Amino acid sequence: MNDPINHPAHYTDGAIEVIDYIEDKRLGYHLGNAVKYISRAGKKDPAKTVEDLQKAVWYINRHIANLQKEDTNEDR
């Protein structure tokens, strides 16, 4: 059954919800959003599959930039 607030159809495709995986792996904000966009790419709107994947890449790049910034700050 589609519950648009608690369990939208594009969230519940598969054996587990993406949020359960993200929380179990403790991925944090950036990586969690990347996994979310990859897992749901095109399921809400097939015409936006590429856009969803581009969003995932954006979050991964943001996470990498933050890690690099931390490395730079630790070297000081």
BAZA-902988 format. One line per 10 residues: number of its first residue (from 1); for each residue x negated, y, z of N, C-alpha, C, O. Coordinates in pm, 1 decimal. Last residue first. Example, Ala and Ser with C-alpha at 12.3 -4.5 7.8 and 13.67 -1.06 7.14 Angstrom:
2
2> -1285.0/-225.0/708.0/-1367.0/-106.0/714.0/-1290.0/3.0/787.0/-1340.9/113.8/803.9; -1319.0/-569.0/780.0/-1230.0/-450.0/780.0/-1320.0/-330.0/780.0/-1423.6/-331.9/846.5;
END
This chain:
76
76> -4810.4/2132.6/930.2/-4861.6/2261.7/980.5/-4924.7/2248.5/1114.6/-4972.3/2347.3/1170.4; -4691.1/1900.7/859.5/-4831.8/1915.8/823.3/-4892.1/2044.5/879.6/-5013.9/2062.0/876.2; -4425.5/1932.7/917.2/-4504.4/1848.5/1007.0/-4654.4/1863.2/981.2/-4735.4/1840.5/1071.1; -4338.3/2081.8/700.3/-4338.2/2144.9/832.1/-4422.2/2065.1/931.9/-4483.4/2123.2/1021.5; -4356.2/1888.7/499.5/-4436.7/2010.9/490.7/-4447.5/2076.9/626.4/-4555.1/2123.4/664.1; -4163.3/1706.1/585.4/-4302.8/1664.6/573.0/-4396.2/1784.8/570.5/-4502.7/1782.8/632.2; -3933.0/1865.7/563.6/-3975.4/1816.9/694.6/-4121.4/1775.4/692.0/-4196.1/1805.5/785.2; -3928.1/1894.8/285.7/-3941.2/2014.2/369.7/-3989.4/1974.7/509.9/-4075.3/2041.1/567.8; -3879.1/1632.3/211.7/-4004.4/1696.2/171.7/-4031.7/1820.5/255.0/-4146.3/1847.8/290.6; -3621.5/1601.5/316.0/-3731.2/1517.7/364.9/-3867.1/1579.3/331.9/-3958.5/1578.3/414.4;
66> -3485.0/1789.7/158.7/-3491.7/1807.2/304.2/-3604.6/1724.1/364.5/-3675.3/1770.7/453.9; -3515.0/1673.5/-93.8/-3570.8/1807.0/-67.7/-3584.2/1831.8/81.7/-3683.8/1888.5/126.6; -3366.7/1436.4/-53.0/-3510.7/1430.7/-83.0/-3576.7/1564.2/-52.7/-3683.7/1567.7/8.1; -3111.4/1547.5/-20.6/-3172.7/1470.5/87.9/-3324.7/1462.4/68.6/-3401.1/1479.8/163.6; -3074.5/1658.0/-273.5/-3072.2/1745.6/-155.6/-3139.7/1675.5/-36.7/-3215.5/1737.5/38.0; -3074.4/1428.2/-430.1/-3180.3/1528.9/-447.5/-3187.8/1623.3/-328.6/-3296.7/1663.9/-288.1; -2837.8/1312.8/-332.6/-2966.1/1243.3/-317.4/-3081.2/1341.9/-331.1/-3175.2/1339.1/-251.7; -2648.4/1505.6/-411.7/-2668.3/1475.9/-269.1/-2799.9/1403.0/-243.9/-2866.6/1429.2/-143.8; -2679.1/1489.1/-692.0/-2701.5/1616.7/-622.0/-2729.3/1591.2/-473.7/-2822.4/1648.2/-416.9; -2599.6/1225.9/-742.0/-2738.8/1265.7/-768.0/-2771.7/1394.1/-693.9/-2880.9/1407.1/-638.5;
56> -2327.6/1254.0/-682.2/-2410.6/1161.2/-605.1/-2558.0/1197.2/-621.0/-2632.5/1198.5/-523.0; -2253.1/1430.8/-885.1/-2242.8/1473.6/-745.0/-2328.4/1384.4/-656.2/-2394.7/1433.4/-564.8; -2286.5/1264.7/-1103.2/-2371.8/1383.8/-1090.7/-2367.7/1438.4/-948.1/-2468.7/1486.8/-897.0; -2079.2/1085.1/-1055.5/-2217.9/1037.8/-1046.8/-2315.9/1153.9/-1036.4/-2417.8/1142.9/-968.2; -1860.9/1257.8/-1100.3/-1878.8/1192.5/-970.3/-2022.7/1145.0/-952.3/-2081.2/1162.8/-845.4; -1904.9/1320.3/-1371.2/-1909.3/1425.9/-1269.9/-1930.6/1366.4/-1130.1/-2009.2/1418.9/-1051.2; -1859.9/1069.0/-1487.2/-1992.9/1131.2/-1496.4/-2007.2/1239.7/-1391.1/-2112.1/1249.9/-1327.6; -1583.0/1037.1/-1421.4/-1685.0/940.8/-1378.2/-1823.5/1003.0/-1378.9/-1897.1/990.9/-1280.9; -1356.6/1179.2/-1487.7/-1458.6/1247.0/-1407.4/-1566.8/1152.2/-1356.2/-1635.0/1183.2/-1258.5; -1172.1/1024.8/-1613.0/-1235.3/1128.8/-1694.4/-1347.8/1199.3/-1619.6/-1426.4/1271.6/-1680.7;
46> -1063.9/867.9/-1408.2/-1164.8/810.0/-1497.9/-1237.3/913.9/-1584.6/-1351.6/892.1/-1624.7; -1011.9/959.2/-1096.9/-987.9/1016.8/-1229.4/-1096.5/964.7/-1323.4/-1209.8/1012.7/-1318.8; -1059.2/774.3/-899.9/-951.3/870.9/-880.0/-911.3/930.1/-1015.2/-793.1/948.6/-1044.0; -1268.5/631.0/-1013.4/-1149.2/559.9/-966.1/-1031.0/653.8/-943.1/-916.0/615.9/-964.8; -1507.2/757.5/-1086.4/-1405.4/733.3/-1187.1/-1278.0/666.8/-1139.4/-1186.3/647.7/-1219.4; -1678.3/639.3/-814.6/-1692.7/706.1/-944.4/-1584.1/660.5/-1041.6/-1571.5/542.4/-1073.9; -1692.3/537.1/-563.1/-1560.0/578.3/-610.9/-1562.6/640.3/-749.9/-1460.2/688.6/-798.1; -1960.7/483.4/-521.3/-1861.4/377.8/-501.5/-1725.7/411.0/-562.7/-1653.7/322.2/-608.4; -2078.7/734.6/-563.7/-2113.3/621.1/-649.1/-2003.9/514.7/-641.0/-1960.1/462.3/-743.4; -1964.3/886.3/-357.3/-1939.7/923.1/-496.4/-1973.2/809.9/-592.2/-1903.5/790.9/-691.8;
36> -2059.9/741.0/-130.7/-1916.5/763.1/-153.2/-1889.2/792.8/-300.2/-1801.1/731.7/-360.8; -2334.1/765.1/-157.3/-2272.8/632.2/-164.5/-2123.8/644.8/-194.2/-2068.7/568.2/-273.2; -2349.4/1044.8/-119.3/-2397.7/983.7/-243.7/-2333.9/846.4/-262.4/-2285.1/814.7/-370.9; -2252.9/1071.2/141.3/-2177.2/1128.5/30.3/-2221.3/1070.1/-102.9/-2138.1/1048.1/-190.9; -2460.6/938.1/276.0/-2323.4/889.8/283.9/-2237.7/943.2/170.9/-2159.0/869.5/111.5; -2676.7/1102.7/224.6/-2674.8/968.5/165.8/-2535.3/907.6/171.1/-2496.1/833.7/80.7; -2582.0/1336.1/369.0/-2621.0/1338.8/228.0/-2614.8/1201.3/163.6/-2553.5/1185.4/58.0; -2504.6/1241.8/641.1/-2421.1/1321.3/551.3/-2457.8/1306.8/403.7/-2373.5/1269.2/322.4; -2577.0/896.8/735.1/-2579.3/1041.4/748.9/-2504.2/1109.9/635.7/-2448.2/1045.2/547.2; -2585.3/620.3/748.1/-2650.0/688.3/636.4/-2657.2/839.8/651.2/-2737.9/904.0/584.0;
26> -2534.3/388.3/908.4/-2575.7/517.1/965.3/-2649.7/603.5/861.6/-2760.4/652.0/885.4; -2423.1/156.3/827.5/-2562.9/177.7/789.0/-2619.2/308.5/843.3/-2737.8/336.9/826.6; -2163.6/194.2/924.3/-2240.7/78.5/968.0/-2389.9/97.5/940.3/-2473.5/58.4/1021.8; -2083.2/423.4/781.8/-2100.2/429.3/926.7/-2185.0/313.5/977.8/-2269.3/332.7/1065.5; -2077.7/317.9/521.1/-2160.3/435.9/551.8/-2186.8/444.2/701.5/-2299.8/469.1/743.5; -1885.9/112.3/549.9/-2023.8/81.7/510.2/-2117.7/195.7/550.3/-2224.5/172.0/606.8; -1660.1/264.3/612.9/-1706.9/162.1/706.1/-1851.9/123.6/677.0/-1931.1/104.7/769.3; -1628.9/420.8/386.0/-1663.9/486.1/512.3/-1715.2/385.0/614.8/-1803.7/416.5/694.4; -1543.5/235.3/194.4/-1677.6/292.8/184.8/-1720.4/355.3/317.1/-1836.5/343.6/356.1; -1373.0/-49.0/316.3/-1372.3/91.9/277.8/-1514.9/144.5/282.5/-1595.8/102.2/365.2;
16> -1404.6/-375.8/168.7/-1416.9/-281.9/280.1/-1406.8/-139.7/227.1/-1429.1/-113.8/108.8; -1340.3/-507.4/-70.2/-1316.8/-575.9/57.1/-1324.1/-482.4/177.6/-1257.3/-506.3/278.2; -1177.8/-284.6/-310.5/-1279.3/-377.4/-263.4/-1246.8/-431.2/-125.7/-1139.9/-404.5/-70.8; -1062.9/31.6/-263.2/-1090.8/-64.7/-368.3/-1204.0/-156.6/-321.8/-1314.9/-109.6/-296.4; -990.5/243.0/-100.9/-975.9/107.5/-49.8/-994.9/0.7/-157.2/-945.9/-111.1/-141.2; -1003.3/487.4/-220.7/-1091.7/464.0/-106.7/-1096.5/316.3/-69.8/-1195.5/269.5/-13.6; -806.6/495.9/-408.7/-944.2/501.8/-457.9/-1046.6/488.0/-344.9/-1166.1/477.7/-372.3; -576.1/492.7/-244.4/-608.9/376.2/-326.6/-754.0/378.1/-373.4/-818.4/273.3/-377.8; -627.3/623.0/87.8/-595.3/641.9/-53.9/-645.2/522.9/-137.2/-745.5/460.5/-102.9; -559.5/599.9/381.8/-620.3/495.9/298.6/-581.7/514.2/151.8/-510.8/430.2/96.3;
6> -457.0/835.9/500.8/-547.6/747.5/574.6/-621.1/645.5/488.5/-734.2/608.6/520.0; -317.5/973.8/286.1/-390.8/1042.3/392.3/-496.2/951.6/454.2/-613.7/988.2/458.9; -186.6/802.9/106.2/-271.9/909.9/54.7/-351.6/986.1/160.1/-445.9/1057.0/125.0; -173.3/479.3/103.3/-147.6/580.5/204.8/-238.7/697.3/169.4/-357.9/692.2/199.6; -54.7/220.3/-83.5/-130.7/344.9/-92.8/-83.7/442.3/14.2/32.5/483.0/15.2; -84.3/-117.6/0.0/0.0/0.0/0.0/-89.1/124.4/0.0/-186.7/132.0/74.6;
END
